[in-house]
Amino acid sequence: MKSWWIRTADNAMALELRDVPIPQPGPGQIGIRIRAAALNRGEFIAGHGLHTAAAARPAGFEAAGEVTALGAGVTRWKLGDRVMGRCDGAFAEHGCMNAEEVFAAPLRLTWEQAAATTVVFLTVYEALMAHGRLASGESMLVTGISSGVGVASLQVGKALGARVIGTSGSLEKLERLKALGLDVALHTRAPDFVPAVMQATQNQGVDLVVNTVGGSVFAACVEAMGFQARLAMVGYVDGQVEARMDLGALHSKRLQLFGVSNKMRNMSHRIAAAQALERDLLPMVADGRVTPWVDQVFALDDLPTAQQCMQGNQHLGKLVVRVD
């Protein structure tokens, strides 16, 4: 079968297409015929902690498809089930998933939408709900709101009844996001948004910040936070992993700062997170309150083109590979 592999090369991520045997599920796993797989930015950032320096590995984190094989001990799923979830080596024609991290793909979703659900909405669930505790009537600032996590944060934030402020360097993307309910659109990539945020919140500051940009805007995010506000550190596409911290603001405003990452999780952590996502957020997807936003779809052979599109910030929301 076709399978894309990825490795670090000259401080960048290089892809290579291989012909490999169809993987067989081990105990507690299911095998699937992959119909679509989604791109995730972290995988394509060299030095992000997801790759060793030289060794190649199967590329892709999440997919959707039909169950084709059951490993020992799997009883929840049956052959032919329509599923979605984490899938190591997702940019391939077949793959394996850990059965306890698998979700039923809602019939209302296309294969592409189902493939773009798991990783981004798990991140958003933890940033907004599990740790962010975003409530109806509160305000939220999302830096880099045109990203996959940014768009999903907007959708879930509106479903929870929050007022959403978002920053982006693209006016065109901000205009498109207004159709999804973006309340305040700030056209900037710089850490100059604090006055506009304070004006939009009657000088109270926001209740929650989702920082997908990184260290270049971290200090401004803290300045824009209100009393007992929370900040979710999600990513650093700017490459800046260090930032100035105003301890006075942290102390006086009783702020809470937390990170959202899968890097150090073991399988028990991952299973618990999957169960929480299925219980608390996926019902919003199933009943239509939230729909995964897929911006562009590429053929499996065109994964390098999709990679270039992502690295060039040419998309809004998620990029997906269709496997036919």
C-alpha positions as CSV (number, residue, x, y, z in Angstrom):
1,M,0.0,0.0,0.0
2,K,1.0,3.7,-0.3
3,S,2.3,5.3,2.8
4,W,4.0,8.7,3.4
5,W,7.0,8.8,5.7
6,I,8.5,12.0,7.3
7,R,11.9,12.8,8.6
8,T,14.0,15.9,9.6
9,A,16.3,17.1,6.8
10,D,18.2,20.4,6.9
11,N,16.1,21.8,9.7
12,A,12.9,21.1,7.7
13,M,10.5,18.2,7.4
14,A,10.9,16.0,4.3
15,L,8.3,13.6,3.0
16,E,8.9,10.4,1.1
17,L,6.2,8.0,-0.4
18,R,6.8,4.3,0.2
19,D,5.2,1.1,-0.7
20,V,4.7,-0.9,2.5
21,P,2.6,-3.9,3.7
22,I,-0.9,-3.3,5.0
23,P,-0.5,-3.1,8.8
24,Q,-2.3,-5.7,11.0
25,P,-3.9,-4.7,14.2
26,G,-2.4,-5.9,17.5
27,P,-4.3,-6.7,20.7
28,G,-6.7,-3.9,21.5
29,Q,-6.4,-2.3,18.1
30,I,-8.6,-2.1,15.0
31,G,-7.5,-1.9,11.3
32,I,-9.1,0.6,9.0
33,R,-9.3,1.4,5.4
34,I,-8.4,5.1,5.5
35,R,-10.7,7.4,3.6
36,A,-9.3,10.7,4.7
37,A,-6.5,12.1,6.9
38,A,-5.9,15.6,8.3
39,L,-2.8,17.6,8.5
40,N,-1.6,19.0,11.9
41,R,0.9,21.8,11.9
42,G,3.1,20.5,14.7
43,E,4.1,17.5,12.7
44,F,5.6,19.7,10.0
45,I,7.7,21.9,12.3
46,A,11.3,20.8,12.7
47,G,12.4,20.8,16.3
48,H,8.8,20.6,17.6
49,G,9.7,17.5,19.6
50,L,7.8,15.0,17.5
51,H,10.7,13.6,15.6
52,T,14.2,12.2,16.1
53,A,17.0,13.9,14.2
54,A,17.4,11.4,11.5
55,A,14.9,8.5,11.7
56,A,11.9,8.5,9.4
57,R,8.5,7.4,10.6
58,P,5.1,7.0,9.1
59,A,3.5,10.4,8.7
60,G,0.0,11.5,9.9
61,F,-1.8,11.6,13.3
62,E,-5.5,11.3,12.6
63,A,-7.9,9.7,10.1
64,A,-11.3,8.4,9.3
65,G,-12.4,5.3,7.5
66,E,-14.1,1.9,7.8
67,V,-13.1,-0.9,10.1
68,T,-11.5,-3.8,8.2
69,A,-9.9,-5.9,11.0
70,L,-10.2,-6.4,14.7
71,G,-7.3,-7.1,17.1
72,A,-7.6,-9.5,20.0
73,G,-9.9,-8.3,22.8
74,V,-11.8,-5.7,20.7
75,T,-15.6,-6.0,21.3
76,R,-16.9,-2.4,20.9
77,W,-16.3,-2.2,17.1
78,K,-17.3,-4.4,14.2
79,L,-16.2,-4.8,10.6
80,G,-17.6,-2.0,8.4
81,D,-18.1,0.5,11.2
82,R,-17.5,4.1,10.2
83,V,-14.9,5.5,12.6
84,M,-12.5,8.4,13.2
85,G,-9.7,9.0,15.6
86,R,-6.0,9.1,16.3
87,C,-4.0,7.0,13.8
88,D,-0.2,6.9,13.7
89,G,0.8,6.8,10.0
90,A,-2.5,8.2,8.8
91,F,-1.2,9.4,5.4
92,A,-1.7,5.9,4.0
93,E,-4.3,3.6,2.5
94,H,-4.6,1.5,5.6
95,G,-3.8,2.1,9.3
96,C,-4.4,0.9,12.8
97,M,-6.0,2.6,15.8
98,N,-6.1,1.9,19.5
99,A,-9.7,0.8,20.0
100,E,-10.2,2.9,23.1
101,E,-9.3,6.1,21.3
102,V,-11.7,5.5,18.4
103,F,-15.0,7.3,17.9
104,A,-18.0,6.6,15.7
105,A,-18.0,9.1,12.8
106,P,-21.3,10.9,12.7
107,L,-23.3,10.2,9.5
108,R,-23.7,14.0,9.0
109,L,-20.0,14.4,8.5
110,T,-18.1,13.7,5.3
111,W,-15.0,11.6,5.4
112,E,-12.9,14.8,5.3
113,Q,-14.8,16.4,8.1
114,A,-14.5,13.3,10.3
115,A,-10.8,13.0,9.6
116,A,-10.4,16.7,10.8
117,T,-12.2,16.2,14.1
118,T,-10.1,14.3,16.7
119,V,-6.9,16.1,17.3
120,V,-8.1,19.7,16.9
121,F,-11.2,19.2,19.0
122,L,-9.4,17.4,21.7
123,T,-7.1,20.4,21.9
124,V,-10.0,22.8,22.0
125,Y,-11.9,20.7,24.5
126,E,-8.9,20.9,27.0
127,A,-8.3,24.6,26.2
128,L,-11.9,25.8,26.5
129,M,-13.7,23.3,28.6
130,A,-11.6,21.0,30.7
131,H,-9.1,23.6,31.9
132,G,-10.4,26.9,30.4
133,R,-13.8,26.5,32.0
134,L,-15.3,28.9,29.4
135,A,-18.9,29.8,30.4
136,S,-21.8,31.5,28.7
137,G,-21.4,35.2,28.7
138,E,-17.6,35.2,29.1
139,S,-15.2,36.6,26.6
140,M,-12.3,34.8,24.8
141,L,-9.3,36.0,22.9
142,V,-7.8,33.6,20.2
143,T,-4.5,34.6,18.7
144,G,-4.0,33.2,15.2
145,I,-7.7,32.4,14.9
146,S,-7.5,31.3,11.3
147,S,-5.6,28.1,12.3
148,G,-7.3,24.8,12.7
149,V,-7.4,25.1,16.5
150,G,-8.4,28.8,16.1
151,V,-11.4,28.1,14.0
152,A,-12.5,25.2,16.1
153,S,-12.1,27.4,19.2
154,L,-14.3,30.0,17.6
155,Q,-17.0,27.4,16.9
156,V,-17.0,25.8,20.3
157,G,-16.8,29.1,22.0
158,K,-19.9,30.4,20.3
159,A,-21.7,27.1,21.0
160,L,-20.9,27.6,24.7
161,G,-22.3,31.2,24.5
162,A,-19.1,33.1,24.7
163,R,-18.0,36.4,23.0
164,V,-15.0,35.7,20.8
165,I,-12.2,38.1,19.8
166,G,-9.7,36.9,17.2
167,T,-6.4,38.1,15.7
168,S,-5.2,37.2,12.2
169,G,-2.8,38.7,9.7
170,S,-5.4,38.2,6.9
171,L,-8.3,40.5,6.5
172,E,-9.9,38.0,4.0
173,K,-9.8,35.2,6.6
174,L,-11.3,37.4,9.3
175,E,-14.1,38.3,7.0
176,R,-14.8,34.6,6.4
177,L,-14.8,33.9,10.1
178,K,-17.5,36.5,10.8
179,A,-19.9,34.1,9.2
180,L,-19.1,31.7,12.0
181,G,-19.9,34.3,14.6
182,L,-16.6,36.0,15.2
183,D,-17.6,39.1,17.3
184,V,-14.4,41.2,17.2
185,A,-11.9,40.8,14.3
186,L,-8.4,42.2,14.9
187,H,-6.2,42.4,11.8
188,T,-2.7,42.0,13.2
189,R,0.2,39.6,13.7
190,A,1.9,41.8,16.2
191,P,1.5,42.1,19.9
192,D,-0.4,45.4,19.5
193,F,-3.9,44.2,20.2
194,V,-4.3,45.0,23.9
195,P,-6.0,48.4,23.5
196,A,-8.6,46.9,21.1
197,V,-9.2,44.0,23.4
198,M,-9.7,46.2,26.4
199,Q,-12.0,48.5,24.5
200,A,-14.1,45.4,23.4
201,T,-14.4,44.2,27.0
202,Q,-15.1,47.6,28.6
203,N,-11.6,47.6,30.1
204,Q,-12.3,44.4,32.0
205,G,-10.0,42.1,29.9
206,V,-10.9,38.7,28.6
207,D,-11.8,35.6,30.7
208,L,-9.8,33.2,28.5
209,V,-7.0,33.4,26.1
210,V,-6.1,30.7,23.5
211,N,-2.6,31.4,22.3
212,T,-1.8,29.5,19.1
213,V,0.9,31.9,18.0
214,G,3.7,31.7,20.6
215,G,6.1,33.7,22.6
216,S,5.9,36.9,20.5
217,V,2.4,37.7,21.7
218,F,2.5,36.0,25.2
219,A,3.2,39.2,27.2
220,A,0.4,41.0,25.4
221,C,-2.0,38.1,26.0
222,V,-1.3,38.3,29.8
223,E,-1.9,42.1,29.6
224,A,-5.2,41.5,27.9
225,M,-6.5,39.1,30.6
226,G,-9.0,40.1,33.2
227,F,-9.4,39.1,36.9
228,Q,-9.1,35.3,37.5
229,A,-8.7,34.8,33.7
230,R,-7.1,31.6,32.2
231,L,-4.6,31.3,29.4
232,A,-4.1,28.1,27.3
233,M,-0.7,27.9,25.7
234,V,-1.4,25.8,22.6
235,G,1.4,26.4,20.0
236,Y,4.3,28.5,18.8
237,V,4.1,28.9,15.1
238,D,6.3,32.0,15.5
239,G,9.1,29.8,16.8
240,Q,9.5,31.7,20.0
241,V,9.3,29.3,23.0
242,E,10.5,31.9,25.6
243,A,8.7,35.1,26.6
244,R,8.7,37.8,29.3
245,M,6.3,37.0,32.2
246,D,4.7,39.8,34.3
247,L,4.6,38.2,37.7
248,G,2.8,41.2,39.1
249,A,-0.1,40.7,36.7
250,L,-0.1,36.9,37.4
251,H,-0.2,37.7,41.1
252,S,-2.6,40.6,41.3
253,K,-5.1,39.3,38.7
254,R,-5.0,35.7,40.1
255,L,-4.3,34.4,36.6
256,Q,-4.1,30.7,35.6
257,L,-1.7,29.6,32.9
258,F,-1.7,26.1,31.4
259,G,-0.3,24.2,28.5
260,V,-2.1,22.0,26.0
261,S,0.1,19.3,24.5
262,N,0.1,15.5,23.8
263,K,3.9,15.2,23.9
264,M,4.3,13.6,27.3
265,R,1.1,11.7,27.6
266,N,1.0,7.9,28.1
267,M,-1.7,5.7,26.8
268,S,-3.8,5.9,30.0
269,H,-3.8,9.7,29.7
270,R,-4.8,9.5,26.1
271,I,-7.7,7.1,26.8
272,A,-9.0,9.3,29.6
273,A,-8.8,12.4,27.3
274,A,-10.7,10.5,24.5
275,Q,-13.5,9.5,26.9
276,A,-13.9,13.1,28.1
277,L,-14.0,14.4,24.5
278,E,-16.6,11.8,23.6
279,R,-18.7,12.7,26.6
280,D,-18.5,16.5,26.6
281,L,-17.8,17.8,23.1
282,L,-18.5,15.3,20.4
283,P,-22.3,15.6,21.1
284,M,-22.0,19.2,19.7
285,V,-20.5,17.7,16.5
286,A,-23.1,15.0,16.3
287,D,-26.1,17.3,16.6
288,G,-24.8,20.1,14.3
289,R,-23.9,22.8,16.9
290,V,-20.3,22.4,15.6
291,T,-19.0,21.3,12.2
292,P,-15.3,20.7,11.5
293,W,-14.1,23.4,9.1
294,V,-12.2,21.8,6.1
295,D,-10.7,24.5,3.9
296,Q,-9.0,22.4,1.2
297,V,-8.8,18.7,0.2
298,F,-5.8,17.1,-1.6
299,A,-5.2,13.7,-3.1
300,L,-2.9,11.3,-1.2
301,D,-0.2,11.7,-3.8
302,D,-0.4,15.5,-3.3
303,L,0.5,15.5,0.4
304,P,3.7,17.6,-0.3
305,T,1.6,20.3,-1.9
306,A,-0.7,20.3,1.2
307,Q,2.4,20.6,3.3
308,Q,3.5,23.7,1.4
309,C,0.0,25.2,1.7
310,M,0.1,24.7,5.5
311,Q,3.6,26.1,5.8
312,G,2.6,29.1,3.7
313,N,-0.4,29.8,5.9
314,Q,-2.6,29.7,2.8
315,H,-5.5,27.9,4.5
316,L,-8.4,28.7,7.0
317,G,-9.1,25.9,9.4
318,K,-8.0,22.3,8.4
319,L,-6.3,20.8,5.4
320,V,-7.2,17.2,4.6
321,V,-5.9,14.4,2.3
322,R,-8.5,12.2,0.6
323,V,-7.5,8.6,0.2
324,D,-9.2,7.0,-2.8
